[in-house]
Structure formats: C-alpha cells, structure tokens
Amino acid sequence: MSAATRKRKPDPGSVCRELCDLASRGELPRLLVLAPPARGEEEGWFAEQVLKSARQFAINQGDLDFLDLDGGISDFDPGSVEAFLGSASLFGGGQRALLLGRASKALSRWKKLSTQLIEASKDPGGPSWIVLQLDGKTGAKFATSMGKGSGEGFRLERFRRLYGDPPPWRPNDFDASEAAQFVAAQAKLMGVHLLPGAPGTLVQVAGASPAELCQALEHFALLEADSISESQVRETVAHTAEGSAFEFAEAVLKGEGSAAFALLARLRSRGLRSWDGKRIASQDAFSMLLAVLAGERRRTSAVLDGTEKGMSFSEACKEAGVPATGPIAKRMERRIRSTSSTRLSQVLHSIREAECQVKREGRRDNLKSLEQLAFHNHRSRRS
C-alpha cells in the first residue's frame, strides 16, 4: 500500500473526543486500555478526560455497580478488584463497571491481575466495561502484552503529545498543526468562535499541551466575545508569560539588545506567570521564550524570502500564512525592513547555541544563555 493510500491514524484529540462520547453514553468496549505510546512522549491529559467521562456516567446511573480505584497508591489492594470481578452485581443482576487508574504499578506487583482483567472482559457475566489506565514505559509494555491475549471486546489507545508545528506540506500555516486543530475543535465544543489564525497563534503562545490550551480557551470563554481573532489572542496575552515571550522575540529580531535585557531583568526579579497567575519554572520559561523566538524568526524569514523573490508584501504574507493587514502585518513590515537573511540566520544559530548550552551542556543559569543570545544579536546605532 502506498503512502498516499495508507489510512492515516486519527490524532490523539479526535480519539479522546470519540472515547469521551462513548463513555458519556455508556457504550465503552468491554476492556478499554489507555496507554502511553510505544515511542515518543506520552500525554496523560487525554486518558484523564476519558476516565472523567466514564466516571461521570457511572455516577449518574442509579443501578450501576461501579468500582473506581487508583492503582498508583501505596496501599492499593488487588483483592478488591478480584472480589469485584468474581461477584454478582449489588443491584440484583444489574450492570457492573470497573475503572482502574494509574494501573502500571499494580500490574507490575501483582502479575496475575492483567490476566484476570482480560478474562473478565471475555466473560459474558463480567462487567459491562472496564477502563484501565496505564502510564510510563512499564505501562506501554503491559499494553502490548495485554493485547495479545485479549478478546473481541478489547480496545487499546495510546496517547502521545500533540504536534505543535505545522505539517511539512503546509510549513507556514500554523492553523494546520495538530495542536491548532485540537484547539479549534475544543473551542467549538466550548462555544468559543476562533477566527482563522487564532488557533495557530494560541498554540504558538501557549504551547501544545492540551491542558494549557483548554485553560486558555476557558479564559477566552469568560470574555463572552462573539469571536476571537489572532490579534485578540496576542493582545490578551500581552501581560502574561506568553506576551513577555513575544516581547523578547521582537526585541531580538529587531536587534534591540537593551529592550531584551530589560525584559530578562524583569524575569530575574519577578519571574513569568501563566494564564492562571501561576509562576512558571525557570526551565519552562526558557523553553517558552526560545520557542516563540524560533517561531517568529521562521515567519519573518518566510515573508522576507517571498519579498526577495519579487512578491509584494501582501503576497509574501499570504504565502507564509501571516496576516497581510492589521497590527501584526504592520509589525512584520517594520521588522523585515530592518533585517536581512544573514541576520535571521545569525538568530537561528544563537537559538541553537542557547539550547545546546542548557539542554546538552547542563548550564543551570538559563537566563545567562538568553542574555548572551540578546547580546550577540544586538545592533548598535552605528551599525
């Protein structure tokens, strides 16, 4: 089968919404295993949403015998699971359901527990549905082994992190990223109308974490605006950590070292705070500032490349997926008038150097690397 005709696996957000819908209607498979990916970074938020939906459905059912356990606690007792699986419903022949969260530790310690869960899912008299949440590398391995001995009612879903970058075939369309499409779908569910450009911008400023993105959407929902544009996203985050990241990126790209140093000085004294006012850890702040700078540099480079090929500024913006009018376009126009491909390549080199110092060489003072980056890209008045 060619790559063009191969069926594409649904993204984590779509799978999560499907399972939450099934859970809300009590139509989950006999044994649903929520696990980390075999490779790559896991994203536990999706599994938590499915557990939450299943739990809410069970609570609302008066005749459902429901057992909800956390397998990750130190005093977890497998006997309660064994007794539940081997007994009849407390409601005179009614349905039963089992939810076992953070089960990797429990399955590792009590080897026969996974077999008992599989056998119960095959038994016609067993629970109507069982949801098993696995975590960590151990959980990923257990998920694979459980699938080999399971029956028709078994379903395994692995949840990885969302991709925050646009796909290779649409590199400058930030609304096309997996995380941006997740934002658009969640916004629709929450009744928040995001205009084109807003989902991608939100991912740029808030990152690809589904929890952070949903928190940002809740913030916009409180505004009760008819619609949210890209510029409104940027205006809203102007006084948050994300706004500081854009301020830093603008200063570096324009070669204004003094402005970049002033922001870093504020960061040293007060730190950065997220949407909900929580202080952001130093490593996360460093990653955020670099990520936003890298994104803005990429957008600027794409627009500049278009104009150097003979396109008008508007055409270059459209080609790069950047608004061709409004305050964002005006800022971009000023930016490309004062830069060059050589300078943007220098910024990229500085970004990679800063990442290397912190992530590979283990430098503890993250801000020192950002200060060096700002210094190396500063342009004096004489230059």
N, C-alpha and C positions, 0 to 999 in steps of 0.2 A: 504494500500500500504506500502510495507516495505521500510526501509531507503535505501536499495540497489537499488530499482527500482524507487524511487521517483525522478522526474525530478529536476535537480539542477538549481537554478535560476542563470542566467548569471551574471558575475561580473560587477561592475559599468563601468570599462573601455570598455568592449565589448559593453554594451548598449550605451554608449556615442558614440563610433565609428559608430554603426549602425544608430543612430539618425542623426549624422552629415552627413552620406552618404545620408540618405533620404532627409535631408534638402538641401544638395547641388544639388539634382535633383528635388527639389520642390514637393516631394512626402510625406510630413508630414501628419499625421492624421488631421481630422477636428479640433480637440481640443487636444493639447498635453500639459499636466501638468507636470512640472518638480518640484519635491518637495523633502524636507528632509525626512529621514527615520522615520518610526513611533517610532523606538527605536534606540539608538546609536547616534554617531556623524555624522553630515551632512558634505558633501564635495561639496561646491558650484562651484568648478572648472569645473566639468563635465557639469553642466547646462549652465555655461558661454560659453563653447565650442559649445554647440548646438545652443544657441542664436546667437553666432558669425556666424556659418554656415548658419543659416536661414536668418540672416541679409544680409550676403554677396550675397546669392542667390537673395533675393528681390531687392537689389541694382542693380544687373546685368540685371534685367528684365525691359525692357522699357515700357511694357504695364501692369505692376502690380501696383495696387493702394495699397500702403503699409503704415501702421501706426506703428511707433516704439515708445513706451512710457516707461518711468520709473515710476513705481507706488510707489517708495520709496521716491520721492522728496516731500518736504513740500507743494509745490503749485500744486500738481497733481490735475487735473480737470477731474472727471469722465464723464463730459459732452462730452468731445472729443471722448471718447470710445462709448458712446451712439449714438452720431451723426454718427460715422463711421459705427457702426453696422446697423443703420437704413437707411443708404443711399445707393444709387447705385454707381457703380464704376465711377470714374472720367474719365475713358478711354472708355466710350461707351460700357458698357456691359462686360468689361474685368474682370479679376480676382482681388480679394482683399485678403489681408493677414494682420494679426494683431500680433504684438509681444509686450507683456506686461511683463517687467522685474520687479523684487522685488515687487510683487503684494500683499503680505500679508497685509501690512498696508492699502492699498487701499480697499481691500476686507473687512477688519475689519471695516473700517469707513463708507463705502457705501455698506450696506448689500445686496442690490438687484443686485449689479454688477456681482456676480458669477452666479446668475440665468440668467442674460442677456447673458453672455458668453456661457453658456450651451445651451440656446435656439437658439442663433445664429449658433452654431455648428450643430444643428439639422435642421436648415432652409436650404432648397435646394438653396435658393438665397443668403445665407450668405457667409462669407469669405471662401476661399478655405482651409485655415488653420489658426489656432490661436495657438500661443505658449504662455503659461502662466508660469512664473517662481515664485515659492513660496519659502519663507525662514523662518527659525526659527520654534519654536514649534507651533505657530499660523498657519504657512503655512502647517505644517504636518497635522493639524486637518482639515483645509479647503480642502486639497487634498482628504481626506477620505469622507467628506460630498459631495463634487462635484461629486465624482464617483458614488454616489447613484442615482443621478438624471440625469446622462449623457446618451447619445445615443451610437450607434454602432461606431461612429467616435471618441470616447473618448479613450485616452491612458494616463495612469499615470505611471511615472517612478520616483522612489525615489533614490536619490544618497547619499550613505554613504561613509565613509572613506575607503580607501583600507587597506586590511590586510597586514602588513609588515612582519609578522612571517610565517615561513613555516607551512603547514598543519600538523596535529598530526600524520598522517600516513607517512609523509616524513620529520621528525623533523629537520634533518641536511642538507637537500637540500634547500639552500637559493634561488636557481633559481625557486623553486616550489611555492614560496609565490605569493600571488595575485598581490602585487605591482611589483615584479620582472617580472611576466608575462606581466603586463601592460607596463613595461619598454621595454621588448623585442618587443612587438607589435608596440609601438610608434617608437622605433629605426628603425624598418623595414620600417615604413611609411616615416621616415626622411632620409632613405638611409644610416643609421649608422649600421655597422655589429658588433654586440656584440658576442664575443666568449663565450662558456659555462663558467659559473662562474661570468662573468661580470655583468649581470643583478642583481643577488643577492647581489653582492658586492656593486653595486651602491645604492641599497636600504639601505644597512647597513650604508653607509657613508652619504647618502643624505636624508634618511628618506623615508616615504611612501606618502608624499604629491605629487600629480601629477604635480603641478606647479613646485616644486623644481626639480623633476625628469626630466621633459621636459627641464628645464633650463640647467641641467647638460648635457643632450643629445645634446642640441644646442652647448654647449661648445665643446663636442667631435666632432660634425659635422665640426666645424671650423678647427679641426686638420687635416682633409682630410686624415685620415689613412685608409688603406684597411680594417682593423678590430681592435677592441678594446678588449684586454684581461683583465682578473681580475687584473693582476699585473699593467697594464697600468692605470686602474681605480685608484688603490691605489697610483701610482706614480703621477698621475695628481692632486690628492687631497692633496698631501704631504704638500703643503704650504697654505692650506685653513683650515677652521674650522674643516672640516672632518678629515684632516690629523692630526691636533692637537689632535683630539679625539682618533685616533688610537695610537698616540704617548703616550698619557696619559694611555690608556689601556695597552700598552706594559710595561710601567714603573710599573704600579700597579701589573700586573700579574707576573712580574719578581722580585717584592719586592724592586724595586729601588725607595725608597721614595724621595731621593734628586732630581732625574730626574722629578718625578711627581710634586714636589714642584716648581721646576724651571719653568715648563710649566704653572702651576697655577699662578705663579708670573707674567709671561708674559701676561696671560689672564687678571689679575687685572689691569695691566698698559695699555694694548693696546686693550683688548677685542678679540673676534673672528669675523672673516668675512666670508661671504658665497661665493659661486661661483662667483657672480657678484660684489664682493667687499663691499657689504652692511654689516654694523655691526649687529651682532646677539644679540638679547636681552639676558640679564643675565639668565632668566628662560629657554629660548630655548637652550642656551649654556650648562647649567647644564643638561638638558634632553638629549642633544646630547652626551655629554661625558659619562653619565651613560648608555645610550642605547648601545653605541659602546663597552663599557667595558663589559656590560652584554652579548652581542653577542660573543665577543672574549673569554670570560670566558666559555661560553657554548660550543663553538667549541673546545677549549682546553680540557675541561672536556670530551668531546666525544672521542677525539683522545686518551687521557690518559686512558680512560676506555677500549678502544679497545686493547691498548698495554698491559694493566694489565690482559686482558683475554687471552693473548697469541698470539695476532695478530702481524704481522710485522708492522713497522711504516707506510709503504705504504698502507697496507690493512686497517689499522685503519683510515688513512686519507680518503680513498675512502669510507669507511663505514660512516664517519662523514661528507662527502660532502666537504672535504678540499683538495686542490691541493696536490698531492703526490710528486711533483717535483717543482723546481724553488725557487725563493727567499722567497715566502710565506711559502713553506714547510720547508725550512731551518730555518726560524724564529720560526715556530711551533715546530720543532725538538729541538731547543735550549731551548724553553720555557718549554716543558714537561720534559726535563732532569733536570730542576731546580725547579720543583714544585711537588705537591702531591695532592691527592684528598682532604686531610684535609685543605690544603691552599686554594684550589679553593672553598671549602665550606665556608671558612672564608671570602673570597672575596664576595661571594654571600650574606652572612649575612651583610657585610658592605654596599653593594649596597642597600639592602632593608632598612637598618637603615638610610642611607642618604636620600632615597626617603621619608621615614616617617618624617624625620626632616623638610624637605622642603614642601612636599605636604600636610601633615596632621597636623604637629605642627606649620606650618607657619613661619619657620625660613626665615628671609629676606636675610641673607648673604649666598647665595648658595655656594660660593667658600669655605666658612668655613667648610661646610659639606664634600666637596671634599677633603679639606686638612686633615680633620680627617680620612677620608677613606684611603688616601695615608699613613698617619702616622700609622694607625692600621695594614696596610699590608706591612710596611717596614721591610726588613730583614737586620739586621746589619751584618758586615763582620764576627763577631764571631759566629753568628747563622748559 
